[in-house]
Amino acid sequence: MSQFDGFSKRTPLILVWALLLLTACAPSPALSPRSSTPAAPNVLVVETFLADITRQVAGDRLTVDTLMPLGVDPHSFEPTPADVAKVSASTVLVTNGVGLEAFLDKLLQNADGKRVVIEAANGLTPRTPTATEEAHDSAEPEHEEGDPHFWLDPILVMRYVENIRDGLSQVDPDGALLYAANAAAYVTQLQALDAWIREQTNQVPIAQRQLVTNHESLGYFADRYGFQIIGAIVPSVSSGASPSAQQLAALVDQIKATGARAIFLETGANPQLAEQVAAETGASVVTGLLSHSLSAPGGEGATYIEMMKHNTRTIVAALK
């Protein structure tokens, strides 16, 4: 027997041990560095109704947070340090625009980080007040851009949806097809809402389609569904303004001349001045409109569509 015979017989065993040693020393796939994927956009929306619209477009792909609490009027909102921190943590901020969020410029100056700002009303043209409205208007400086209450017309909200779709697609291109599909589906719901509102408001005789509100917020609703704006307790598109005695007297005269039946107040509005005007004119005071905020979950206006249906029912019941 050759001196190499024993070695050759042991060769397979040596190779096995060598392979085992190499396997043990090789890096584990589970521990190998992985390619990092971009974090999902941190989406923050200023108003509650706008957050609901944004969620309809974002679907389950993104988490959407809201800056303002339920029931708060953006005209009078004062951010806290916690709100500054929320904005600092955001990578996408969705706003209404057109001067509604007068506090926003200062808030953004104090916030850290960078973010994409999506202005939902971008591209919409503010309405032109009627002669009656101009006679009572005292527009505040923060609303030099015009009436920002576009969302109270569901057809105009379609532009909101398009702007939100395009903004989310810009920051998250991989989700663009989903955002487009969700936006198209929601536009169909908005078209159905518009048809439903028109069906309901048609129950009110044209001569009785007269709106008096606590401030000038229902102009786009009135334009869409054939109502006339008689006046407002606060003759401004900002609820933060204050009426003069002369303006209140003019409103009383206008209500008497037109026979307007009701004064509509938003949730949270102080009814004192409206009750004084009602006492002099015989108009009723109707409370509970949801103009700037959704209701709590389970309430009558927990989504944008439910909010609009609640407002329509309230207006029609008071005027027909």
Long-range contacts (C-beta under 8 A, 24 or more apart in sequence): 40-172, 41-91, 41-92, 41-116, 41-168, 41-171, 41-172, 42-89, 42-90, 42-91, 42-92, 43-90, 43-91, 43-92, 43-94, 43-168, 44-86, 44-87, 44-89, 44-90, 44-92, 44-93, 44-94, 45-93, 45-94, 45-95, 46-74, 46-93, 46-94, 46-95, 46-96, 46-101, 46-104, 47-74, 47-96, 47-292, 47-293, 48-293, 48-294, 49-151, 49-292, 49-293, 49-294, 49-304, 49-307, 50-94, 50-95, 50-96, 50-120, 50-151, 50-160, 51-94, 52-294, 52-303, 52-304, 53-120, 53-151, 53-157, 53-160, 53-161, 53-164, 53-186, 53-304, 54-94, 54-164, 56-161, 56-182, 56-183, 56-185, 56-186, 56-189, 57-161, 57-164, 57-165, 57-168, 57-179, 57-182, 57-183, 57-186, 58-168, 58-179, 58-182, 59-178, 59-179, 59-182, 61-172, 61-175, 61-178, 61-179, 62-168, 62-172, 62-175, 65-90, 68-293, 70-293, 70-294, 70-295, 70-296, 71-267, 71-268, 71-293, 72-292, 72-293, 73-239, 73-266, 73-268, 73-292, 73-293, 74-100, 74-101, 74-103, 74-292, 75-100, 75-102, 75-238, 75-239, 75-240, 75-292, 76-239, 76-240, 77-101, 77-103, 78-103, 79-103, 79-107, 83-107, 84-110, 84-111, 87-111, 87-115, 88-112, 88-113, 89-113, 90-115, 91-115, 91-116, 91-171, 92-116, 92-117, 92-118, 92-167, 92-168, 92-171, 93-117, 93-118, 94-118, 94-120, 94-164, 94-167, 95-119, 95-120, 96-120, 96-121, 96-148, 96-150, 96-151, 97-121, 97-122, 97-148, 98-124, 98-126, 98-143, 98-145, 98-146, 98-147, 98-148, 98-150, 99-142, 99-143, 99-144, 99-145, 99-146, 99-148, 100-143, 100-148, 100-149, 102-142, 116-167, 116-170, 116-171, 118-163, 118-164, 118-167, 118-168, 119-163, 120-151, 120-159, 120-160, 120-163, 120-164, 121-148, 121-150, 121-159, 121-160, 121-163, 122-159, 122-163, 123-159, 123-163, 124-150, 124-156, 124-159, 127-219, 127-220, 127-223, 129-219, 130-228, 130-229, 132-228, 132-229, 132-230, 132-231, 132-254, 133-216, 133-219, 133-229, 133-231, 135-250, 136-231, 136-232, 136-235, 136-247, 136-250, 136-251, 136-254, 137-216, 137-235, 137-236, 138-235, 138-236, 138-241, 138-247, 139-236, 139-237, 139-238, 140-236, 140-237, 140-238, 140-240, 140-241, 142-238, 143-236, 143-237, 143-238, 146-237, 147-216, 147-219, 147-220, 147-237, 148-237, 149-217, 149-218, 149-219, 149-220, 149-237, 149-291, 150-220, 151-304, 152-217, 152-218, 152-220, 152-221, 152-291, 152-308, 152-311, 153-220, 153-221, 153-223, 153-224, 154-190, 154-193, 154-194, 154-197, 154-305, 154-308, 155-190, 155-194, 155-224, 156-220, 157-190, 157-304, 158-187, 158-190, 161-186, 161-187, 161-190, 189-305, 190-305, 193-305, 193-308, 193-309, 194-224, 196-309, 196-312, 197-224, 197-225, 197-308, 197-309, 197-312, 198-225, 200-312, 200-313, 200-316, 201-225, 201-226, 201-227, 201-312, 201-315, 201-316, 203-316, 203-320, 204-315, 204-316, 204-319, 204-320, 205-320, 208-261, 208-319, 208-320, 209-319, 210-258, 210-259, 210-260, 210-261, 210-319, 211-260, 211-264, 211-315, 212-251, 212-255, 212-260, 212-262, 212-263, 212-264, 212-283, 213-263, 213-264, 213-265, 213-266, 213-289, 214-239, 214-263, 214-264, 214-265, 214-266, 214-269, 214-274, 215-239, 215-241, 215-266, 217-266, 217-291, 217-292, 218-264, 218-291, 221-311, 228-258, 230-254, 230-255, 230-258, 230-260, 231-255, 233-263, 233-273, 233-274, 233-277, 239-266, 239-269, 243-273, 248-273, 248-276, 248-277, 251-277, 252-277, 252-280, 252-281, 255-281, 255-283, 256-281, 261-318, 261-319, 262-286, 262-318, 262-319, 264-289, 264-314, 264-315, 264-318, 265-289, 266-290, 266-291, 266-292, 267-291, 267-293, 267-295, 284-318, 286-314, 286-315, 286-318, 288-314, 289-314, 289-315
